[in-house]
């Protein structure tokens, strides 16, 4: 399928922790790459649950004392507890047999990496104990409690998805969507730790060559990864596995160092809006399933002195129906952000992505503020499209304001189909995954009482 914005016929035209590596650009296979990736190393943001969507890039003594919060999640039996014990260098987490339903329950373990405090939240994923044992009300109560605990602990700084190799299961995408999209609103860096690779023939890292492609089939993309074994080095002294065990500890510690940032917490506001949004999206995944939760993605955009939607191509910019990579999108234009700016009409569930296009000038700073505030940017992903010279300035400005956003540059000349295809891939990646605002709560119960059909027979061979 050709990528790009395809207007639908007849559609309405009305150690010391340091910054991590730049996220790779998701390149389209149908077009030569024309999108210009940012050469500047981007800020990796974290979500502040005291002030939803607020992120910072500067450290404070308050946060250093509290430590950074790493949420480790995954199915039962993938090795989360063993991973925590390996990181700590001692037995601090008890392994679980997954007998009891415990969805979204978590256990806090505090360790030190590079002389700094790190809080590891061992969190039960959706597939743990959900086969007829946990009522939806209990799961929602556990989720609300977890979010409030993380709020008081200074927010989430990194998501670690623990995946058991060597196979990739389709059902893995469910937890990915719930934690990354529903809970963290795609505002927190996410990394993968693939365990159980001690028997890989050559290098454990070789698994990722094909494994990454299998994960991408289900739209699971990660900022970074580590392929490891969680076998204790004390149990394999003098064997070939000892070296791999020691290496695994080093790799995961580096993974945390490279993808976490110190941030500063702003004075808090009520987090009920954020928790309500997270619960709504969680319920929608439970009702519709992660594959077909969203019949139509809502994107609200504002363009100032940079234009990426052209009236000559799309007609009236007030509403554009399009297809991107097989998904349906509706793009709504926010209009002129003047003194008489009127907030665009957005669905009850809110926008799935905000896009602001403009260079870094004072007037655009104010326009962005109005756009971000009026469209509830604190609970949905934000993409800033600018020119090359303005990238660094935009990132510094957003960082100072405590706003988590992806900043990209596009060629100064008008966009052609090739450049547009690259932008479309990023839009598809950043949009939240959820269902329409209306749902039936009773349908959530059906998921918790049915047998886990995906747990059997859905394994896909991987390296």
ABEGO torsion letter per residue (X at the ends): XBBEBBBBBGBBAXXBBBBBBBBBBBBBAABBBABBBBABBBBBBBBBAABBGBBBABBBAAAAAAEBBBBBBEBBGAGAAAAAAAAAGBBABBBBAGABBABGBBBBBBBBBGGBBBBBBBBBBAABGABGABBAAAAAAAAAAAAAAAAAAGEBABBBBBBBOABBBAAAAAAAAAAAAAAAGGABBBBBBBBGAAABABBAAAAAAAAAAAAAAAGBBBABBBBBBABBAAAABGBAAAAAAAAAAAAAAAAAAAABBBBBBBBBBBAAAAAAAAAAAAAAAAAAEAAAABABBBBBBBBBABBABBAAAAEBAABBBBBBGGBBBBBBBAEBBBAABBBBBBBAAEBABBBBBEBBBAAAAAAAAAAAAAAGAAABBBBBBBBAAAAAAAAAAAAAAGBBBBBBBBBABBBBAAAAAAAAAAAAAABBBBBBABBBAAAAAAAAABBBAAABGABBBBX
